[in-house]
Amino acid sequence: MNHDPDAELVLACQRISASSLEGEYRRLYDRYKDRVYNVCFRIAGNPSDALDASQETFGIVFRRIREFRFESRFSSWVYRIAVNASIDVRRRARSRKVASLEAMHESGPERGSKYELADRMIEMPSVSASRHEFEAAVQRAIFRLSPKLNAIVVLRYIENLSYEEIAETLRISLGTVKSRLARAHDALDRELTPVLDKHYLG
Amino acid sequence: MERTCRAFRVEWLSGAAAGLTHPAQCSSCAGWVLSSERILAALSSLGRSSAPAELEERVELELRGDRSRRLQRALNSLVRRGPPAVLDLRVAETLGARAAGADEEDRSRKFLALRALDARPAPGVLERLLSEELRAPERQRVERFSGTLERLRAPAALTERLASVVRRRALGRLVLGPLATLAAAGLVIWIAVRSPEPEPRRYRFEVIHAASLEGLDPMARMLAESLGGGASAPGGRR
């Protein structure tokens, strides 16, 4: 494996305990805060849940950093925690929303799958502007993917990780990375084609 | 989809299909490539957000060991489950059976009254308990669980041991106490009887007649010299 660019900083953090966001921990936080937040935002689907997932991620990273043994890149380890935290937050949020919607529409007409009901509750910021509408539509399409496909799309196309890095992060084989990306692409194709047509045709 | 098409698409996505001529022979894949390029452009156009300042505050709190927000999040994620629809049916059936013969109005009144039992307001103390829980979760948990510990009865062996200790102490007080008093009194009497009247001390003096100071012992000589003011020193030196 190539030299981990975070190795020195991580070793420095491992020598001291994390009691506040200062020194080496501050440097590590600054290095990863945007990456973690973006992964969480794209997987969790909204800023509030993304914040929860990011907090959870940094909490775990700083509490467990002494257990990190450099068996993978540090960035892969952080991404894995962020992906799992986001999926967890997303699952909890979905069950909550579905339950509340079920209660509201208990005797109402058939409304489609639970998954779709949950998705309709998400509101992206500044949806009035066309550009933001387009982004919101793309984000919704990503969010509608299953957690596995969602994570792989975010790592590949938002974080620009290589196939090897994705495999290391998600602890799957290269072949699985390729097949999952192909499946995700098919699903996105179905979801996004109408949106893209509308966007490009005005 | 044919196997070659699937293989081509996987390769194309990984960026390794630059030299492949498959799309020129397959209209489906040619359309897929165009569509995929649009999708990739859409995905890469998504803006990147900066982490909000609130995240830093939260991480700081997390590092200081403040888990209240985490607990709150976990509590918020709990789903309040409503009663299943079948419960209403069963209640209606039960009421219907019991109120056989009663009129419809009476039955519906009972039905509504029974449903109203379901909605009980939360007691006022719940808010205080929850705020205490969020303030110091570990302490509250310890208090809650230690309060539920079962109180154990003392085993019979302990009672037996205590009784034997008490018995031994009582025996000691009854027998050893008087014995010790008697022994002390005997010792005092023995000392008083044994010690005789002190004899007057007799001092012995020895008279030595010396012809000169040199015949005296050194102590007596020094005393004589000091009394004589040095006049008796050899050579008549003063």
Interface residues (C-beta under 8 A of the other chain):
Chain A: A18 S19 S20 L21 Y25 Y29 K33 D34 V36 Y37 N38 F41 R42 P47 L51 D52 S54 Q55 E56 F58 G59 F62 R92 A93 S95 R96 A99 E102 A103 E106 F134 E135 V138 Q139 I142 V153 Y157 I158 Y163 K178 S179 L181 A182 H185 L188 D189 L192 T193 L196 Y200
Chain B: R6 R9 V10 L13 S14 W32 S35 S36 R38 I39 L40 A42 L43 S44 S45 L46 G47 R48 S49 S50 A51 P52 E54 L55 E56 R58 V59 E60 E62 L63 R64 R69 R70 R73 N76 S77 V79 R80 R81 G82 A85
